[in-house]
């Protein structure tokens, strides 16, 4: 039996843009995102986490994608132990930070992959720098129209953790919540709840993949289908048998869906 290959170690560096500080993460073997000239013409995958968490619950997906293409994850300001901003940030603020941070590191062509509230950040990053975003992947998008208040949204997340997720994914998420801290989490929660995901997505002019676990009650099937139809080049893919954190539970299946989508929607030269 062939031994399983050990994933490449992840490296990281602080990144600052627009007066905000975050962190960029990449795997050994991926070009180092140093400030200066561009890293090349091949689009990179950019992984964006959701509220309260970090790159860690995206690490399995990161490893699979990085085996074939440049892949970078971001830890956004205020999360994952990064410095807390001195004011509440809007989704638009985060989108501008993502675009500016990537530009500062010479990453000027990319596929944005966001999860949960990271979907919102991803949409705004693409709207802020439309000439750089080639495709968007929206995993487990929030906020489902069935959960338009904090109570319903919180219940959906708690039930997902109890009934759908693994101990390892729950440990990553809960420990990241502690690193984020209640003050910053609660400052961003109303921002997430009031963001008009469907309306803002309709302004996107590049191919969009909406991806959900088939057992994800946070991003339900009707809501996800509606988002995929909000753009002219939208698609919906479901990963069987998993919940909201599909990229941790089924990283290869999620990566295969993303790569197939990118290959099918990249213009031939």
N, C-alpha and C positions, 0 to 999 in steps of 0.2 A: 504494500500500500504506500502510495506517495505521501510523504510528510506534508502537512499543511504549511504553506509559506507564511512566515511571520510578517504582518503588515509593517510597512515602512514607518519609522518613528516620525512623529509630528514635531515640527519646528515652529517657532512663533517670534513675532517682533511687534513692538508697540507701533501704532500708526496714529498720526495726529492730522486733523483736517478741520477747518472752519472753527477752530478753537475748542474742538472736542477730541477726546482721546479714546482709542479703542485698541484692538489687537488683530493682526492678520496671522493666519495659521496655514502651513503647507507641509507636505510630506517630503522626506528625503528623496532626492531624485527629481523633484519638481524645481523649475527655475526659481531661484531666490528672488522675492519681490523687492529688489533694492530701489531706492529713489533714483530717478533718472530716466534714460531712454526706454522706449517700449520693449516688452518682452518677446515681441514677435507678432505674427499675423494670425496665429491659431487662436481661436476664441478659448478662453479659460472658463471653467465652471466656477461660479462664485456661490458659496453656500451661506445662507442667512438664517440665523436662529430666530425663535419666537420670544415672547415675553418671559422674562425671569430666568431664562436658561442661557446656554452657551454653545460653542462649537462641539462640545463633548457628545451630545446626543445625535450629532450629525457625523461623528467620526467614522463609523462603519461605512456609511455611504461615501464619505470623503475618500476612504482607502480604496474602495472599488473603482470610483471614477478616476482617481489619480493614477491608476495603473495604465490608463490609456490616454489621458489628456491632462494638461495643467489644471490643477484644482486648488482653490483657496477658500478658506472659511474665515469669516469675520466674527469677532466678539465685539458687540456694539457698545458705545459709551453708556455707562451706568450698570451694565450687566457683567457677569463673569469676573467680578473683582476689578473691572476697569474703573477709572475715576468717575465719580458721580458728577454730572453737570450741575450747575448752580440754579437751574430752572427746569421746569417741565418741558420735555421735547415733544414736538408733534411728529406724526408719521412723515410729514414732508421734511422736517429737520433730519430725520434718520436717512431718508432717501438721498438728500443732498450730501450728507456725510459719506454714505457708501460710495456715491459717484466720485466725490472729491478724493476720498482715501484711495480708491483704486487708481485714479489718475495719478496721484502722487507716487504710486509704486510702479508706474509704467504699464499698468494693465488697462488696455484701452479697447478691448474687444472681448465680450463675455456672454455667457449664458447664465442668467440669474436664477438661482434655485432657492426659494424661500419656503419656510415651514411655519404654519399657524400664523401668529402675528408677523412673522418674517415674510409672509405673502404680501402683507400691506407695505412693509419696508421695500420689498422687491419691486412692487408696482411703482412706488414713488421714485426709486432709483432709476428705473427705466424711463419714467417721464422726465426726470431731471437731465439725463444724458441719453436721449433716444438714438443718437448716432452710434453708441457703443454697445447697447444691448441687442443681441442677435435673436435670442429667444428667452421666454420666461417659463419657469416651471413652478407651479403653485401647489404645494403639498399641504393637505389638510387645511384649506383656507378658512379664515374666520373673518367676520362673525356671522355664522349661519343665521338666516332670518328667523329661525325658530328659537334662537337664544338671544334675543335683543335686550335682555337685562342681565345684570351681573349674577343674579341668583341662578337663572337657567344656564348661563354659560359656565358658572362654577360647578353646578351639579353635573353637567355633561362631562367636564374635565375630570371630576372626582370619580364618576362611574367608569370612565374610560380607564383610568389608572387602576381601579380595583378589578375590573372585569376583562380588560383587553390587553394590558401591557405586562411585560416581564418584570421580575424583581430588579434586573440590571437597568432597564430603562427608567423604572420608577426611582431607583437610587440616584441616577444621574440627574433627573429632573428635580427631585426634592432637594438634593444637596446644592444644586445650582440656585434654587430658590433662596436658600439660606445665604449663599454668596451674594446674591443680588440684594437681599434685605427687603423687609416689608415696605419701607418708606418709598424706595424707588419703584418697586413693583406696583404699589397702590397709586403712585403718581402716573404711571403709564396705563393702568387698567382702563380708566375712562377714555383715554386717547384711543385705545384699541376698540372700545365698545362703540364709539361714535364715528369711527372712520367709515366713509361710504365706499366699501370695497368694490361693489358692483359698478357703481357710477364711475369711479376712477379707472377701473379696469377697462371700461368702454373706450377710453382715450388711447389705449395701447394699440400700436399698429404693427407689431411683430407677432410671430406665431406664439401661442400660449398653450401649455399643457397643464391641465388641472388633474392632479393625482391624489387619490384618497385610498385608505384602507377600506375594504368592503364592510368592515364592522365599526367604522369610525362614526360615532354619533355626534362628535363635535362639528365635523364637516359632513353633513348628511348628503345622500345621493341627489335629492332634488336641488338643493342649494349648489352643489358642485356642478351639476349639469347646467344649471342656469348661468353660472359663471363662465363655463366653457362656451356658451352661446352668446355671451356678452361681447365677444370679439369676432372679427371676421375669420380669423385663422385659429380657432380654438378646438382643442381636443380634450376628451376625458378618458382617463385610465383608472381602473380600480385594481388594487393589489388584494388578492383573495385572502380572507381569514385573519386579517390584522386590523388594529384600531388606528388611533390618531398618530402614533409614532411609528408609522410603517417603515420609515427609513432605518430605524434601529432593529426592528424585528425581521425585516426582509430586505436587507441592503442590496443584494444582488438583483432581486426582482425589480426594485425601484430603480437601480442604476440601468438595468436593461431597458426599462420603459423610457427613461430619460434619453439614453443614447439612441434608441430607435426613433424617438420623436425628433431629436436634433438632426439625425441623418436624413430623415424624410422631409424636413423643412428647411434644410440648408440649400441655397441655390447652387446648382452645378456650374463650375467655371468653364 
